[in-house]
Amino acid sequence: MRRPSKRQRNDAGASITSPQSASKFGRKKLVQKDRALRTELVAVQIKLAIVHSKPNELAPSACLPTDVLVLIFHMLSLPSTPYENIYQCMPIIAISHVCHRWRAITLACSGLWTYVSPLLLGYDWTREMLTRSNGAPLTLDIQFQFPRCSTDASLKLAMKHLDQTRTLIITSNEKSGLEHASGPAPLLESITFTCTSYRYRLLAYHNLVKFETPALRRLVLGSCIRLYSTNATMIKDITHLDLVD
């Protein structure tokens, strides 16, 4: 085997200590130091967040047991009068962002996420509420007088969970949203139709509710809904019927 010449050895040594190689080595060291500093910074920020949260542990609400908080959250889980701000109209969403403990409690309790108003929430929050409800019986509140979003996508998504719905509330201005419904609705116990428009056309109940409702017990119909031509078997087990003028 031939030994490298003196010139070749000199060239190799020059390539190792060349400014270009040194520059690459220096950049690599800088990147490593930058990553290490960023990791330390994240660790410090986490420690600061823990320190800042300590006073919250002294608050009176922190002393309440989980079961008491769940009862309080249930009372606040129903929406109030619609506002522009979704956190005002759906208090449970705001509650879930207060602190780590409250968030853990609310997310662990599927019953807190069962009141779904798709036209008020919009598609993304409707999907999130349905996911968090985790199969628990729903109350679907369809308010056409306060739409905050495009109706079709949210309604279609909500109506896919009709088999999970126990209470259906529709406040309509000539629309019902039930054109997106496909039954059956085995858990549905209560239906309420309310009309908000003074100029409305009469609608037949059997043309709206075309899906099976074997558990239906309570029916409240506004003045725009009529029961004529309705098959008696559709409402044979009704125990509460309210026809509003």
LINPE-V159065 format. One record per residue. N is the residue number from 1. SS is DSSP state (h for helix, s for strand, l for the rest). D_FIRST is the distance of its C-alpha to the first C-alpha in whole Angstrom. Layout:
BEGIN
N;SS;D_FIRST, N;SS;D_FIRST
END
This chain:
BEGIN
1;l;0, 2;l;4, 3;l;6, 4;l;9, 5;l;12, 6;h;15, 7;h;17, 8;h;15, 9;h;16, 10;h;19, 11;h;20, 12;h;18, 13;h;21, 14;h;23, 15;h;23, 16;h;24, 17;l;27, 18;l;28, 19;h;32, 20;h;31, 21;h;29, 22;h;32, 23;h;35, 24;h;33, 25;h;33, 26;h;36, 27;h;38, 28;h;37, 29;h;38, 30;h;41, 31;h;42, 32;h;41, 33;h;44, 34;h;46, 35;h;46, 36;h;46, 37;h;50, 38;h;51, 39;h;51, 40;h;52, 41;h;55, 42;h;56, 43;h;56, 44;h;59, 45;h;61, 46;h;61, 47;h;62, 48;h;65, 49;h;66, 50;h;67, 51;h;69, 52;h;71, 53;h;72, 54;h;73, 55;h;76, 56;h;77, 57;h;77, 58;h;80, 59;l;82, 60;h;85, 61;h;83, 62;h;80, 63;h;83, 64;l;84, 65;l;83, 66;h;81, 67;h;83, 68;h;86, 69;h;83, 70;h;83, 71;h;87, 72;h;87, 73;h;84, 74;h;86, 75;h;89, 76;h;87, 77;l;85, 78;l;87, 79;l;87, 80;l;90, 81;l;91, 82;l;88, 83;l;87, 84;l;84, 85;l;82, 86;h;81, 87;h;80, 88;h;84, 89;h;85, 90;l;83, 91;h;83, 92;h;81, 93;h;78, 94;h;78, 95;h;79, 96;l;75, 97;l;74, 98;l;76, 99;l;73, 100;h;71, 101;h;73, 102;h;76, 103;h;73, 104;h;72, 105;h;76, 106;h;76, 107;h;73, 108;h;74, 109;l;78, 110;h;78, 111;h;81, 112;h;81, 113;h;79, 114;l;82, 115;s;84, 116;s;82, 117;l;84, 118;h;81, 119;h;83, 120;h;83, 121;h;80, 122;h;78, 123;h;75, 124;h;72, 125;h;75, 126;h;76, 127;h;73, 128;h;72, 129;h;76, 130;h;76, 131;h;72, 132;h;74, 133;h;77, 134;l;75, 135;l;77, 136;l;80, 137;l;84, 138;s;84, 139;s;86, 140;s;86, 141;s;88, 142;s;88, 143;s;89, 144;h;90, 145;h;92, 146;h;89, 147;l;86, 148;l;83, 149;l;80, 150;l;80, 151;h;82, 152;h;80, 153;h;77, 154;h;78, 155;h;81, 156;h;79, 157;h;77, 158;h;80, 159;h;82, 160;l;79, 161;l;80, 162;h;83, 163;h;83, 164;h;82, 165;s;85, 166;s;88, 167;s;90, 168;s;90, 169;s;92, 170;s;92, 171;s;94, 172;s;94, 173;l;95, 174;l;96, 175;l;92, 176;l;91, 177;l;88, 178;h;88, 179;h;87, 180;h;84, 181;l;85, 182;l;84, 183;l;86, 184;l;87, 185;l;87, 186;l;88, 187;l;88, 188;l;90, 189;l;93, 190;s;94, 191;s;95, 192;s;96, 193;s;97, 194;s;98, 195;s;99, 196;l;99, 197;l;100, 198;l;104, 199;l;103, 200;l;102, 201;l;102, 202;l;103, 203;s;100, 204;s;101, 205;h;99, 206;h;98, 207;h;96, 208;h;94, 209;l;93, 210;l;92, 211;l;90, 212;l;91, 213;l;92, 214;l;94, 215;l;94, 216;l;95, 217;l;98, 218;s;99, 219;s;100, 220;s;100, 221;s;101, 222;l;102, 223;l;105, 224;l;102, 225;s;102, 226;s;104, 227;l;104, 228;l;106, 229;l;105, 230;l;103, 231;l;102, 232;h;104, 233;h;101, 234;h;99, 235;h;101, 236;l;103, 237;l;101, 238;l;102, 239;l;103, 240;s;104, 241;s;104, 242;s;105, 243;s;106, 244;l;106, 245;l;108
END
